[in-house]
Amino acid sequence: MNLRLKESADEAALRAIYEASFGQMTEATLVQQLRMDGDLILSLIAYTEEPVGHVAFSRLSLDAVPSIKGCGLAPLAVIPAGQGQGVGTFLVEEGLKRMRAEGYDLVLVLGEPEYYGRFGFTTTLARQLKTLYDGPYLQALALSEKGKEAHGSISYARAFAELK
């Protein structure tokens, strides 16, 4: 399996990945809007012969501690035929490695704790934060010591508020 930054030529493949994974285009539209708004930090495609998975990371603002550099992991999708093959793990691990290398302190994700817990995400740190998505599925991962100090209100990129 290989990995690359998403390219403009990947738009149709990205839409196909999200439609196959979720049965809808909402997540693909979210990625497109994040990109158009300038809030998409990282967009990775996993592929063999054809693209099989995608992950996006977008900007977050920590209102109480603006010195902490945060991002959100969402969405993540793998075509059904590629699920259970390590594609999602590959995408998340590589994305986290790149976010750490870019100096990000904190990553938030909304998803299954059992799945994201394997990467170090916890609800413990997330409970120190106030978001529109508070609850048992909001998890946080500190990528640095500074990230462990995160607290208070979080603002997601505008595209998340426009989800329908």
Legacy VTK file of the C-alpha trace (Angstrom):
# vtk DataFile Version 3.0
C-alpha trace
ASCII
DATASET POLYDATA
POINTS 164 float
0.000 0.000 0.000
1.150 3.505 -0.812
0.286 6.954 0.446
0.267 10.378 -1.168
-1.096 13.834 -0.653
-4.489 14.207 -2.272
-4.233 15.830 -5.691
-6.905 17.680 -7.662
-7.106 14.679 -10.022
-8.276 12.584 -7.021
-11.639 14.371 -6.627
-13.700 11.643 -8.313
-11.876 8.901 -6.388
-12.346 10.767 -3.103
-16.070 11.087 -3.721
-16.260 7.378 -4.596
-14.403 6.430 -1.383
-16.824 8.417 0.786
-19.938 7.279 -1.051
-18.856 3.624 -0.785
-17.929 4.032 2.894
-20.878 6.069 4.133
-23.518 5.740 1.418
-23.660 9.519 1.065
-21.590 12.470 -0.120
-21.672 14.582 3.068
-18.102 13.725 4.095
-16.711 14.282 0.584
-18.452 17.654 0.468
-16.968 18.478 3.879
-13.429 17.795 2.605
-14.070 19.933 -0.476
-15.423 22.814 1.641
-12.502 22.604 4.094
-10.120 22.858 1.133
-11.996 25.782 -0.448
-12.068 27.629 2.903
-8.320 27.126 3.423
-8.920 25.055 6.571
-7.685 21.706 5.251
-4.227 21.107 6.731
-3.562 17.600 5.467
-5.396 15.369 2.988
-3.920 11.897 2.436
-4.950 9.180 -0.017
-4.034 5.510 0.503
-3.869 3.484 -2.676
-2.839 0.206 -4.209
-3.754 0.166 -7.905
-6.562 2.637 -7.152
-7.345 4.912 -4.181
-8.807 2.901 -1.286
-8.879 5.346 1.628
-8.644 8.977 2.680
-8.071 10.998 5.829
-8.335 14.737 6.401
-6.974 16.993 9.134
-8.340 20.527 9.550
-7.728 23.616 11.636
-9.024 24.025 15.181
-8.785 27.092 17.391
-8.330 26.776 21.132
-9.959 29.948 22.394
-8.560 29.792 25.959
-5.034 28.788 24.901
-4.385 30.080 21.368
-0.702 29.157 21.702
-1.672 25.472 21.435
-1.708 24.401 17.806
-4.683 22.082 17.297
-6.310 20.158 14.492
-9.233 17.858 13.926
-9.033 14.410 12.363
-12.116 14.041 10.177
-13.256 12.537 8.048
-11.607 9.138 7.633
-12.905 6.613 5.116
-11.847 3.314 3.572
-13.736 1.539 0.797
-15.582 -1.524 2.140
-13.289 -3.965 0.293
-10.287 -2.381 2.040
-11.734 -2.347 5.550
-10.071 -4.618 8.065
-6.870 -4.552 6.004
-5.023 -1.853 7.987
-5.754 0.979 5.540
-7.408 3.214 8.143
-4.631 2.518 10.652
-2.027 3.365 8.011
-3.760 6.658 7.199
-4.240 7.709 10.833
-0.700 6.795 11.908
0.883 8.593 8.964
-1.366 11.612 9.454
-0.509 11.857 13.162
3.180 11.520 12.377
2.948 14.396 9.892
0.918 16.586 12.270
3.523 16.034 14.985
6.321 16.899 12.520
4.461 20.102 11.582
4.426 21.198 15.225
0.811 20.453 16.107
0.154 19.978 19.816
-3.337 18.484 19.869
-5.659 16.415 17.679
-9.388 15.931 18.274
-11.519 13.221 16.742
-15.166 12.262 16.990
-15.450 8.504 16.641
-15.454 5.089 18.221
-13.243 5.091 21.353
-12.314 1.451 20.769
-10.952 2.267 17.309
-9.206 5.574 18.046
-7.934 4.483 21.459
-5.291 2.333 19.734
-3.648 5.555 18.521
-3.619 7.109 21.985
-6.821 9.172 21.780
-8.709 9.430 25.075
-11.891 10.946 26.392
-9.987 12.122 29.495
-8.220 15.020 27.772
-11.317 15.726 25.680
-13.363 16.345 28.844
-11.186 19.417 29.517
-12.486 20.904 26.261
-15.790 22.463 25.250
-16.944 21.759 21.692
-20.154 21.358 19.733
-19.432 17.625 19.790
-18.950 16.979 23.520
-19.851 13.492 24.624
-18.539 9.936 24.819
-17.225 9.905 21.241
-15.122 13.076 21.433
-11.493 12.140 22.023
-8.224 14.029 22.137
-4.576 13.183 21.643
-1.755 15.401 22.861
1.082 15.346 20.330
3.310 17.385 22.648
3.603 18.278 26.321
1.973 21.591 25.493
-1.043 19.721 24.082
-1.695 18.188 27.497
-2.479 21.710 28.774
-5.407 22.126 26.394
-8.620 23.299 27.997
-11.631 25.453 27.340
-13.599 26.227 24.243
-12.650 24.845 20.819
-13.715 26.319 17.495
-13.867 23.964 14.518
-13.482 25.089 10.918
-16.615 26.759 9.521
-17.364 23.814 7.201
-18.279 21.610 10.181
-20.995 24.039 11.292
-22.464 23.889 7.785
-22.857 20.087 7.751
-26.374 18.970 6.987
LINES 1 165
164 0 1 2 3 4 5 6 7 8 9 10 11 12 13 14 15 16 17 18 19 20 21 22 23 24 25 26 27 28 29 30 31 32 33 34 35 36 37 38 39 40 41 42 43 44 45 46 47 48 49 50 51 52 53 54 55 56 57 58 59 60 61 62 63 64 65 66 67 68 69 70 71 72 73 74 75 76 77 78 79 80 81 82 83 84 85 86 87 88 89 90 91 92 93 94 95 96 97 98 99 100 101 102 103 104 105 106 107 108 109 110 111 112 113 114 115 116 117 118 119 120 121 122 123 124 125 126 127 128 129 130 131 132 133 134 135 136 137 138 139 140 141 142 143 144 145 146 147 148 149 150 151 152 153 154 155 156 157 158 159 160 161 162 163
